Amino acid sequence: MIDMHNHILPGLDDGAEDWEKSMAMAKSAAEDGIAGIVCTPHWVPGKYENKKNEIFAATAELKRQLAEKDINLKIYPGTELRLDISIPEKVKAGELMTINDNGVYVLIELPEESIPDSLEDFFWHLALKNIKPILSHVERHPLLRKNPERLCRLVEMGILTQITAASVLERFTPQIRDFAVELLEHRLAHMLVTDSHGMHVRTPKLSAGYEAVKNLIGKNAADRMVYDVPRDVIAGKEIFTDDPLPFKKKSWFHFFRKA
């Protein structure tokens, strides 16, 4: 399995605090059957200004320590970019890290408080520069839960999504778990990731989440989420996904039953 979203690099954001914590995460991931990790420290303007050289340096040191401790994990550089109008230009200028520095895929985090009306235009602007966005932890976004049709439209545009293993295992709330299941059933989730920040809640493990997803949508679909799609994203290859299934509008009777 490949974990496409992990805050294992120490001291760069709110993930691992030091190399001891980072090594504990790496050991746990390897024992769980994870073969590769894409390191995705936050980039948030004014808060986490992680530049490519800093991420490269930290991933090189992580590789060195893994080899020293004989922990068998492949490590790839990346970052999680908070939505910002400057992203297309900064990616093209080489200022911001793409997944595995391949210049193709970027991991985008939406702000929780709002979804801009111009979001589709932003993604078209990325597409014009041959940059392909991946949306992180969509199942945990409160506004997408209220308006899943918006996410469906984005996926129809060709945007890829990640959901978090802890969400499927109901380690947040039942509502988040239910929405994660809906996204899986409607073909709106393309990668299963840990989004691990440490050894609690979002642990650096995928196997239990993978088994849950396999039981929900079948082995072939689950395998694509942790093997095939991650491998192709890292290589910068084009990803072909199944068309999403539209959400049915709920009747008033549904709301009375939920009351």
ZATIBA-156924 format. One record per residue: x, y, z of N, C-alpha, C, O in turn. Coordinates in steps of 0.001 Angstrom, whole numbers, padded with zeros to 6 digits, always signed. Layout:
<atoms>
XYZXYZXYZXYZ...
</atoms>
This chain:
<atoms>
+000841-001199+000000+000000+000000+000000+000878+001252+000000+002003+001244+000500+000340+002313-000567+001031+003602-000579+000141+004632+000100-001030+004780-000252+000694+005336+001065-000025+006398+001772+000300+007726+001105+001442+008184+001141-000706+008341+000497-000508+009552-000282-000613+010842+000529-000532+011931-000039-000792+010737+001840-001010+011954+002640-000567+011668+004071-001236+010947+004811+000576+012247+004447+001148+011935+005756+002034+013097+006206+002870+013588+005447+001836+013524+007448+002593+014648+008004+003719+014117+008891+003824+014453+010071+004547+013285+008288+005594+012573+009018+006875+013385+009176+007679+013098+010062+007077+014393+008331+008301+015189+008419+008244+016084+009656+007287+016840+009820+009235+016012+010512+009138+016703+011806+009449+018200+011705+010312+018638+010945+008701+018957+012510+009008+020372+012685+008566+021292+011575+008832+022492+011635+007890+020764+010550+007488+021612+009434+006053+022122+009564+005697+023140+008971+005233+021412+010340+003845+021843+010526+003332+021273+011842+004092+021162+012804+002048+020908+011898+001463+020367+013127+001500+018847+013156+000730+018218+013882+002393+018257+012369+002550+016805+012355+003578+016344+013377+003570+016798+014521+004460+015443+012966+005482+014911+013879+006296+016059+014483+006718+016977+013780+006505+015988+015791+007194+017079+016491+008711+016958+016378+009418+017966+016366+009209+015729+016295+010659+015543+016246+010955+014231+015528+010040+013508+015133+012242+013930+015364+012611+012733+014609+012212+011451+015334+011952+010438+014685+012158+011476+016651+011721+010292+017389+010269+009953+017041+009934+008791+016810+009408+010983+017005+008003+010762+016639+007904+010331+015171+007104+009460+014828+008702+010932+014332+008695+010578+012915+009074+009116+012711+008445+008418+011914+010080+008654+013413+010509+007260+013294+009455+006302+013842+009269+005209+013307+008767+006709+014904+007698+005870+015441+006570+005729+014419+006004+004648+014263+006245+006815+013728+005223+006768+012680+005667+005865+011535+004879+005066+011029+006920+005990+011128+007439+005186+010025+007412+003701+010373+007022+002873+009550+007823+003369+011583+007846+001962+012019+006416+001395+012029+006183+000271+011583+005472+002180+012537+004084+001740+012599+003521+001531+011195+002811+000556+010946+003838+002446+010280+003351+002333+008901+003897+001081+008226+003148+000346+007582+005189+000835+008369+005807-000326+007735+005224-001626+008284+004979-002571+007534+005008-001667+009582+004438-002861+010202+003007-003105+009748+002527-004238+009768+002328-002043+009341+000946-002149+008897+000840-002571+007435-000262-002812+006943+001958-002662+006739+001933-003071+005347+002039-001935+004351+001861-002145+003151+002323-000739+004827+002522+000400+003937+003939+000331+003371+004910+000210+004118+004046+000408+002052+005352+000300+001403+005933+001655+001034+007147+001789+000879+005076+002658+000891+005551+003978+000502+004716+005073+001131+003523+004892+001377+005346+006217+001393+004664+007366+001992+005014+008614+001197+006184+008882+000923+003983+009378+000828+004197+010708+000281+004117+011693+001448+003088+011802+002115+005209+012401+001680+005274+013349+002797+004591+014651+002372+004979+015263+001378+003587+015065+003120+002774+016206+002694+002641+017258+003795+001541+017464+004308+003736+017929+004170+003598+019002+005155+002703+020115+004609+002647+020348+003402+002009+020792+005516+001125+021883+005110+001913+023040+004491+003034+023344+004900+001297+023668+003501+001701+024994+003043+000493+025895+003221-000510+025761+002520+000602+026814+004167-000467+027773+004456+000175+029152+004496+000990+029421+005378-000172+030025+003570+000461+031351+003546+000363+032059+004889-000711+032156+005483+001509+032551+005352+001551+033256+006625+001660+032362+007841+001829+032860+008955+001566+031026+007653+001640+030109+008794+002694+029035+008582+003631+028917+009371+002547+028259+007527+003539+027230+007192+004052+027515+005780+003443+027103+004792+005159+028211+005700+005710+028607+004394+006773+027598+003941+007921+027959+003682+006366+026335+003852+007329+025275+003513+007731+025356+002048+006904+025233+001145+009027+025566+001840+009555+025689+000494+010134+024346+000038+010396+023458+000850+010325+024221-001271+010784+022950-001840+012105+022496-001234+012270+021314-000931+013049+023417-001053+014357+023002-000539+014252+022445+000880+014977+021518+001242+013349+023012+001681+013159+022508+003047+012542+021112+003032+012933+020246+003815+011584+020900+002146+010935+019591+002054+011912+018547+001522+011950+017421+002018+012705+018920+000513+013719+017999-000011+014723+017618+001077+015082+016448+001210+015173+018596+001850+016156+018332+002908+015577+017387+003956+016252+016461+004405+014317+017626+004348+013688+016793+005379+013439+015372+004864+013631+014409+005607+013016+015229+003607+012795+013880+003073+014112+013124+002922+014156+011911+003126+015181+013828+002569+016496+013172+002465+016949+012666+003825+017483+011563+003933+016737+013467+004861+017120+013043+006210+016246+011890+006681+016728+010977+007351+014963+011927+006335+014076+010820+006695+014544+009525+006029+014582+008476+006673+014890+009590+004774+015398+008400+004079+016666+007874+004754+016842+006667+004917+017540+008798+005142+018796+008391+005788+018517+007652+007095+019102+006602+007360+017615+008210+007912+017315+007592+009203+016578+006264+009038+016791+005334+009816+015717+006176+008032+015030+004907+007777+016028+003813+007405+015921+002680+007873+017003+004163+006555+018029+003197+006163+018870+002791+007366+019226+001622+007519+019182+003754+008213+019999+003494+009406+019293+002541+010352+019930+001698+010984+017967+002677+010450+017183+001842+011366+016569+000639+010656+015797-000109+011255+016909+000451+009389+016459-000696+008607+014927-000788+008564+014352-001867+008712+014281+000364+008358+012829+000417+008178+012574+000524+006680+013015+001471+006030+011861-000453+006143+011694-000564+004694+010492+000253+004217+009376-000261+004139+010726+001514+003902+009687+002414+003400+010254+003265+002277+011353+003804+002404+009518+003391+001179+009896+004356+000164+009285+005705+000528+008145+005777+000986+010042+006755+000324+009618+008097+000722+009604+009005-000495+010547+009029-001285+008508+009756-000631+008351+010687-001745+008022+012079-001199+007280+012194-000224+008556+013131-001807+008249+014478-001338+006895+014960-001854+006428+014534-002911+006290+015835-001103+005025+016440-001515+004675+017565-000562+005496+017957+000267+003482+018078-000672+002991+019074+000284+001480+019147+000151+000915+018743-000865+000833+019664+001182-000614+019897+001164-000824+021402+001110-000523+022116+002066-001345+021875-000018-001441+023306-000280-002820+023831+000107-003834+023373-000418-002852+024794+001027-004118+025459+001335-004545+026288+000127-003739+027014-000454-005806+026174-000240-006321+026873-001416-005921+028347-001401-006185+029069-000439-005285+028771-002474-004824+030157-002592-004700+030505-004065-004264+029682-004870-005080+031713-004412-005095+032127-005816-003709+032096-006454-003584+032038-007677-002657+032133-005614-001285+032176-006138-000738+030808-006519+000343+030730-007103-001445+029732-006210-000902+028381-006408-000495+028102-007856+000622+027632-008074-001338+028364-008855-000920+028018-010230+000402+028654-010636+001265+027991-011212+000559+029941-010335+001793+030622-010728+002989+030114-009933+004079+029952-010481+002785+029862-008633+003904+029420-007797+004328+027994-008128+005507+027657-008015+003385+027159-008532+003746+025806-008957+004557+025869-010248+005597+025220-010368+004077+026653-011212+004780+026760-012486+006158+027413-012331+007077+027121-013096+006293+028292-011344+007582+028941-011105+008535+028056-010310+009689+028424-010090+008052+026885-009875+008898+025964-009117+009029+026313-007654+009908+025793-006968+008155+027200-007157+008235+027598-005750+007543+026601-004830+007959+026419-003685+006482+025951-005328+005718+025021-004507+005927+023591-004991+006107+023339-006182+005900+022666-004041+006138+021251-004321+004880+020578-004864+003798+020725-004296+005022+019856-005939+003971+018964-006414+004250+017564-005864+005305+017323-005278+003312+016652-006053+003510+015287-005572+004721+014666-006268+004773+014585-007495+005678+014237-005474+006929+013657-005963+007669+014610-006903+008474+014178-007728+007393+015903-006774+008035+016930-007604+007893+016609-009087+008789+016900-009879+006745+015997-009464+006587+015598-010867+005980+016702-011734+005842+016552-012948+005620+017813-011088+005080+018939-011832+003673+018732-012340+003165+019552-013106+003022+017637-011922+001702+017297-012463+000607+017433-011410-000341+018197-011590+000738+016691-010312-000343+016625-009325-000040+017501-008107+001083+017524-007603-001074+018225-007643-000969+019005-006410-002086+018591-005468-003220+018359-005887-001747+018503-004186-002723+018184-003149-003249+019495-002580-002484+020298-002046-004563+019712-002697-005191+020968-002309-006103+020745-001109-006898+019806-001083-005977+021620-000119-006872+021617+001042-007784+022829+000958-007319+023964+000856-009099+022578+001003-010061+023672+000986-010192+024287+002375-010089+023572+003371-010417+025595+002461-010710+026189+003777-012040+025653+004294-012975+025448+003520-012122+025428+005596-013330+024846+006176-014497+025827+006209-015658+025426+006125-014182+027115+006330-015242+028086+006573-016040+028458+005340-017143+028993+005453-015493+028181+004153-016210+028559+002940-015641+027800+001740-014501+027336+001751-016485+027692+000699-016035+027181-000589-016259+028303-001596-017405+028664-001861-015208+028854-002154-015383+029998-003049-016281+029669-004239-016224+028565-004780-017115+030637-004644-017957+030449-005818-017113+030246-007071-017551+029621-008036-015892+030786-007041-015011+030719-008217-014116+029482-008213-013144+029419-008965-014440+028491-007366-013563+027326-007234-013380+026593-008560-012265+026202-008905-014471+026405-009306-014368+025724-010591-013452+026488-011537-012672+025882-012271-013543+027822-011524-012659+028639-012371-011200+028460-011966-010317+028405-012823-010947+028370-010668-009588+028146-010166-009028+026830-010700-007878+026766-011135-009846+025785-010664-009385+024484-011141-009199+024468-012659-008293+023803-013161-010042+025191-013390-009821+025298-014829-008507+026017-015123-007798+025675-016069-008192+027015-014302-006932+027741-014465-005747+026802-014238-004747+026881-014952-005858+025914-013247-004819+024904-013034-004704+023989-014254-003603+023686-014713-005850+023555-014768-005854+022633-015905-005176+023260-017127-004485+022578-017885-005382+024555-017302-004748+025234-018433-003226+025205-018335-002530+025305-019345-002716+025067-017112-001283+024969-016895-000825+023516-016745+000297+023242-016318-001727+022588-017108-001437+021145-017037-001114+020690-015618-000292+019797-015418-001762+021306-014641-001618+020920-013239-002918+020248-012812-004003+020791-013023-002805+019067-012211-003989+018280-011860-004183+018294-010332-003307+017847-009592-005320+018802-009870-005548+018888-008422-006118+017605-007817-006877+016871-008450-005723+017370-006576-006295+016321-005729-006822+017020-004482-006087+017774-003844-008079+016785-004123-008665+017401-002936-008474+016486-001727-008796+015299-001777-007950+017050-000649-007701+016261+000555-008946+016173+001440-009789+017070+001446-009036+015075+002181-010070+014775+003200-011428+015432+002915-011948+016188+003736-011991+015131+001742-013262+015752+001355-014411+015333+002266-015373+016081+002436-014317+014148+002848-015413+013668+003701-015532+014457+004993-016574+014424+005647-014469+015171+005369-014481+015926+006617-014828+017402+006413-014826+018180+007367-015123+017783+005174-015435+019185+004921-016927+019419+005168-017765+018838+004479-017268+020272+006154-018690+020425+006534-019572+020946+005406-020734+020551+005313-019059+021815+004555-019884+022385+003485-020080+021399+002339-021116+021423+001675-019103+020540+002100-019285+019497+001094-020294+018457+001576-021040+017898+000771-020321+018195+002875-021321+017273+003407-022730+017821+003185-023665+017059+002938-022879+019140+003275-024191+019760+003049-024533+019829+001566-025707+019872+001198-023516+019839+000719-023744+020014-000711-022866+019041-001507-021935+019464-002192-023162+017739-001416-022322+016758-002117-022381+016902-003634-021470+016465-004337-023458+017519-004144-023551+017728-005593-022412+018617-006091-021959+018471-007226-021953+019534-005246-020827+020395-005634-019574+019544-005843-018837+019741-006810-019342+018611-004943-018195+017719-005093-018356+016848-006329-017387+016593-007043-019567+016395-006580-019819+015578-007766-019446+016343-009028-018853+015770-009943-019784+017626-009093-019442+018433-010266-017928+018564-010421-017409+018533-011537-017227+018711-009305-015770+018828-009358-015137+017534-009876-014217+017567-010694-015638+016404-009394-015107+015115-009859-015403+014921-011343-014586+014366-012079-016573+015379-011775-016900+015291-013201-015952+016140-014042-015763+015871-015229-015354+017170-013429-014349+017978-014121-013008+017262-014230-012123+017705-014963-012856+016152-013499-011602+015406-013539-010756+015543-012297-009610+015093-012274-011306+016164-011253-010547+016357-010018-010594+015088-009184-011650+014472-009040-009451+014698-008636-009348+013510-007798-009559+013879-006332-009370+015030-005940-009950+012894-005528-010201+013151-004111-009553+012087-003230-009309+010956-003648-009290+012495-002010-008808+011579-000973-009815+011543+000173-010440+012552+000499-009959+010365+000777-010662+010269+002051-009728+009610+003061-008799+008891+002695-009992+009868+004322-009113+009442+005400-009566+008109+005992-010753+007907+006247-008620+007209+006208-008951+005891+006754-009678+006014+008089-010620+005264+008347-009259+006943+008938-009893+007111+010248-011363+007493+010116-012164+007156+010988-011731+008188+009046-013129+008572+008836-013986+007342+008571-015085+007211+009111-013476+006440+007733-014215+005221+007394-014400+004358+008641-015392+003640+008768-013437+004435+009556-013479+003628+010778-014212+004333+011920-014188+003865+013058-014870+005469+011612-015661+006257+012571-014835+006710+013771-015277+006609+014916-013635+007208+013498-012806+007757+014579-012990+009265+014716-012338+009897+015548-013872+009842+013906-014265+011232+014080-015706+011246+014577-015937+011162+015784-016672+011349+013679-018084+011331+014078-018850+010370+013178-018390+010047+012083-020017+009909+013630-020837+009063+012761-021221+009770+011466-021319+009130+010419-021439+011087+011525-021807+011840+010325-020686+011821+009289-020942+011668+008095-019447+011977+009748-018300+011935+008837-018155+010535+008246-017877+010378+007057-018343+009531+009081-018250+008153+008579-019325+007895+007532-019046+007302+006490-020543+008334+007798-021635+008113+006856-021360+008806+005522-021641+008250+004460-020810+010023+005577-020523+010743+004340-019385+010059+003575-019414+009992+002347-018391+009555+004301-017308+008817+003647-017857+007605+002904-017434+007312+001786-018798+006904+003526-019415+005744+002878-020196+006182+001638-020130+005530+000596-020936+007291+001754-021665+007813+000592-020725+008132-000565-021023+007833-001722-019601+008734-000242-018643+009089-001291-018093+007840-001970-017925+007810-003189-017817+006820-001183-017345+005554-001763-018408+004946-002671-018107+004494-003775-019632+004938-002206-020714+004321-002971-021047+005104-004241-021552+004540-005211-020757+006417-004228-021054+007255-005387-019819+007495-006268-019833+008360-007144-018752+006721-006027-017520+006801-006832-016898+008190-006791-016392+008688-007796-016944+008803-005620-016403+010143-005456-015143+010158-004605-014672+011228-004219-014593+008990-004307-013362+008889-003524-012366+008036-004311-012682+006919-004719-011165+008572-004519-010199+007898-005394-008973+007366-004664-008281+006483-005172-008700+007898-003475-007547+007445-002693-007930+007345-001225-008657+008187-000697-007433+006308-000582-007581+006154+000863-006228+006457+001492-005223+005846+001130-006197+007396+002431-004931+007880+002997-005028+007917+004520-006111+007781+005089-003883+008102+005169-003915+008208+006629-004077+009648+007098-004681+009880+008145-003559+010619+006358-003482+012012+006829-002946+012017+008263-003399+012795+009102-001984+011146+008528-001486+010987+009893-000662+012189+010330+000185+012698+009597-000947+012624+011561-000168+013688+012195+000604+013155+013406+001335+013900+014059+000438+011882+013694+001090+011302+014862+000550+009896+015106+000124+009210+014177+000574+009482+016363+000205+008115+016707-001194+008008+017322-001545+006971+017885-001992+009077+017217-003334+009063+017800-004368+009493+016772-004077+010341+015927-005551+008936+016824-006708+009198+015954-006360+008888+014499-006723+007828+013990-005648+009818+013816-005199+009554+012450-003825+008898+012513-002802+009543+012284-003820+007626+012822-002559+006905+012950-001995+006616+011558-002734+006667+010575-000704+006317+011460-000102+006039+010146-000381+004620+009669+000540+003892+009296-001656+004227+009681-002035+002873+009294-003168+002917+008278-004058+003764+008351-003114+001987+007330-004137+001907+006285-004896+000585+006267-005988+000520+005702-004353-000462+006866-004897-001805+006641-006342-001945+007113-007163-002530+006405-006669-001418+008296-008045-001545+008797-009009-000753+007911-010103-001227+007604-008605+000449+007503-009429+001241+006606-009614+000555+005257-010704+000562+004685-008534-000034+004760-008604-000768+003490-009613-001913+003586-010413-002107+002671-009583-002669+004681-010520-003784+004845-011952-003278+004891-012850-003901+004324-012175-002151+005564-013523-001585+005633-013999-001157+004248-015146-001403+003877-013118-000518+003488-013474-000083+002131-013729-001296+001236-014662-001297+000433-012907-002311+001377-013078-003539+000583-014448-004158+000836-015095-004635-000096-014890-004153+002082-016197-004710+002419-017338-003864+001854-018429-004374+001599-017081-002577+001663-018119-001674+001168-018238-001683-000356-019348-001718-000888-017107-001651-001062-017159-001473-002523-016391-002543-003299-016311-002479-004526-015831-003515-002599-015164-004623-003288-013652-004467-003347-013114-003368-003215-012982-005596-003548-011520-005633-003509-010887-004831-004644-009921-004105-004412-011402-004945-005850-010782-004246-006979-010783-002734-006771-009773-002069-007004-011909-002199-006337-012015-000759-006108-011126-000331-004942-010487+000719-005004-011082-001137-003879-010235-000809-002734-008756-000847-003117-007976+000002-002688-008379-001834-003925-006987-001931-004374-006576-000695-005172-005461-000199-005015-007464-000201-006019-007142+001003-006797-006841+002188-005881-006000+003028-006203-007525+002254-004746-007381+003408-003858-006057+003419-003096-005580+004484-002703-005463+002251-002887-004221+002211-002096-003012+001705-002875-001885+001771-002386-003242+001202-004079-002130+000714-004910-002047+001469-006240-001095+002213-006475-003032+001280-007098-002938+001713-008490-002940+003234-008654-002042+003795-009282-003940+003890-008094-004026+005344-008246-002826+006034-007590-002223+006904-008218-002456+005684-006356-001259+006312-005779+000000+006121-006622+000776+007059-006807+000199+004920-007126+001388+004651-007949+001410+005544-009183+002454+006091-009538+000254+005692-009838+000196+006498-011058+000326+007988-010766+000918+008724-011556-000218+008439-009640-000058+009849-009254+001418+010153-009017+001924+011162-009505+002099+009311-008288+003521+009514-008010+004320+009576-009304+005265+010356-009422+003935+008746-010281+004635+008716-011568+004204+009848-012497+004796+010035-013560+003180+010601-012105+002701+011689-012943+001882+011221-014130+001749+011945-015117+001326+010004-014045+000535+009467-015149-000916+009941-015061-001391+010345-014000-001599+009882-016188-003014+010263-016209-003835+009192-015505-003593+007997-015676-004808+009633-014710-005673+008725-013971-007040+008682-014640-007641+009721-014913-007522+007483-014898-008855+007304-015465-009769+006746-014369-009478+005705-013780-010861+007437-014105-011771+007039-013027-013153+006743-013594-013498+007191-014687-013936+005983-012837-015323+005729-013215-016145+006999-013001-015863+007794-012105-017162+007174-013837-018043+008330-013669-018747+008251-012324-019186+007176-011915-018859+009389-011628-019563+009359-010338-021050+009105-010520-021625+009415-011563-021655+008544-009502-023096+008327-009505-023762+009541-008869-023334+009983-007803-024794+010089-009493-025433+011295-008948-026143+011013-007633-026608+009901-007383-026215+012034-006805-026953+011930-005560-028438+012109-005844-028826+012994-006606-029264+011274-005237-030705+011432-005365-031179+012467-004349-030728+012496-003204-032088+013303-004793-032646+014296-003881-033519+013599-002859-034309+012715-003193-033366+014011-001592-034117+013387-000503-035519+013995-000431-035695+015201-000606-036485+013165-000177-037860+013636-000068-038112+014223+001318-037328+014037+002249-039232+014938+001422-039609+015467+002741-039842+014337+003725-039586+014486+004920-040332+013195+003224-040558+012048+004095-039266+011611+004772-039264+011189+005928-038144+011722+004012-036835+011369+004563-036519+012226+005788-036026+011719+006796-036804+013522+005697-036463+014428+006804-037337+014137+008029-036867+014221+009164-038612+013793+007797-039471+013468+008930-038988+012203+009626-039044+012094+010850-038512+011246+008827-038007+010006+009415-036749+010257+010240-036520+009582+011243-035924+011234+009818-034670+011517+010528-034924+012311+011806-034070+012360+012691-036104+012935+011903-036403+013813+013050-036589+013001+014320-036846+013567+015383
</atoms>
